[in-house]
């Protein structure tokens, strides 16, 4: 008597069925198809309906307006811009301003957030109370109010340009912003940049080598004097050979304002300050929760190995805490980016202000412009999430490995 | 503000009230029992709520006149305060029936917004407000100045044109609402506040020390301000247009809020036509025969409305200037009622 081998189950079909229909099998698949079809139909109806209505009312539609001349000026622009550029350029200017304030905001929010969280967990009574007070105060006040506070109460209280607070007669702080000498590239600028790049690359390789030595043979090599020598020495040598890489254009009081120099406008400062301090309060709580989620034994183990408190945090606690911290931290980054659209209240030329504001009212093409703007915020958010997910995935891999 | 425009945009996209908008505005308004009128968020002289919450101003009078012509009751108006950038979307989406919000008549607005201007309530021009302590006497001395401006206005573009045309540099800071703009100007963020001259006078009153600020003599643009209605409903367009004309014609005919009762009995042919004792001109507009006397009784003639809101009888004290009747040296002119 022989036992017939049971034929293997149809792997591919089963897997497909599970993937498409979930637990409900093929009938679930049909439901999903119907659902997607309904969504597509609703979306189509909205677009078609809007199109007919616009046509009936003789409202100009389409994206042709993007090629028209904008005819208005903007106070801060990362790319060259003048009133005779097109609305497409305005869009770019607004987008870059939004990205600038978001990136710098995210950087400072993370920095302040981590510091406050560590402060709150610190055994020092005063430090932990101050950190706690900061969190409670800042996260419980509305953000718009804080932006207006920084703009109208703090920065507007600075003296006018003629009475600016000056440092070495080259840095000026007034209610028109911070004016600093502007570096202008000399012919020697390119070799200088190359030297810096080479120095950074060499320092990185050195660091990798030292790390490998440490892991493979346990040898601790002191590399910082070499790194310092590379980073300072190499650019210095090129500067000596080719001459000074930059010269400075100093600001000068002319008429109502300063002429020359670079300027950081107060709207940007107020918005960055408000966004980063506000978001930092939330990040601080997230980081604190993350650190507390790491078992106390990990810290004690680190201490018993003879590591200092800082090293225990850096090498043992924070890498484990990051797994808990990362998803809510991503949320905060997204919030900060979206909150930057409050900029219009203080006249910072972000995307919502110059594109969904001025451009919209000049062209009257609300549907197209609001559509583009929403699409852009969605895209920024998705990219941020993707980057954070990638970081989380790498982190997870390195912790397991 | 962003949320408001989003709501209007979505309403527009979904076409909630757009079909009603295309033809039968008068019927919709009558059925509703209220005129929905878009006004500013508070511009003294043009449209602003007083301490009891009643809206007053020359733009408000236009809406009240339209409401009176339809309902014989100047209070049957719902005022919808709108920011500069939300105003057109609110009109397009059918949220309001008339936009009477110090809006400049330009070619592109007349053609691309799906809306039409019905006339000119106020002939304005753009000017500059500066602190007297700066000792500036002309706009041509404003090279390198920082300028505060409200976003979503024709002002922003005129400003760019003017400084470019005169080879002057400047820094522009644009805010969402008039209040934010004035606050920034007052705090010293800008040297100059630019807007329509009438608005400069109105906003100057709100400053803590109005006497420290002066309006420069240059007027750098033409800003004819007028009411707007949606494209495609000619009956409604005519009605709003002739309501304003009725106010101007009343002044020319010498009909005032006080003497309207006596004048109605006059047997002058042009008065008889206006008051509907001869012919049915009011009915041709879709109104009643006594539309003209209703309007004058409720808000007075154009000159009375002007004096009460922005002219000699108001805090603003603006001279009639261009807004004087054509027969008295101005350019306010209405076609005849006949």
Interface residues (C-beta under 8 A of the other chain):
Chain A: X46 X49 X50 X52 X53 X54 X56 X57 X58 X59 X60 X71 X72 X73 X74 X75 X83 X152 X156 X160 X175 X176 X254 X255 X256 X257 X259 X265 X266 X267 X341 X344 X345 X346 X347 X349 X352 X353 X354 X356 X357 X358 X360 X361 X362 X363 X364 X365 X366 X367 X370
Chain B: X1 X2 X5 X6 X8 X9 X12 X13 X14 X15 X18 X19 X21 X22 X84 X85 X87 X88 X89 X92 X108 X109 X111 X112 X113 X114 X134 X142 X143 X144 X145 X146 X148 X151 X152 X153 X156 X157 X159 X160 X161 X164 X170 X171 X172 X173 X174 X175 X176 X180 X181 X183 X184 X187 X188 X189 X191 X230 X231 X232
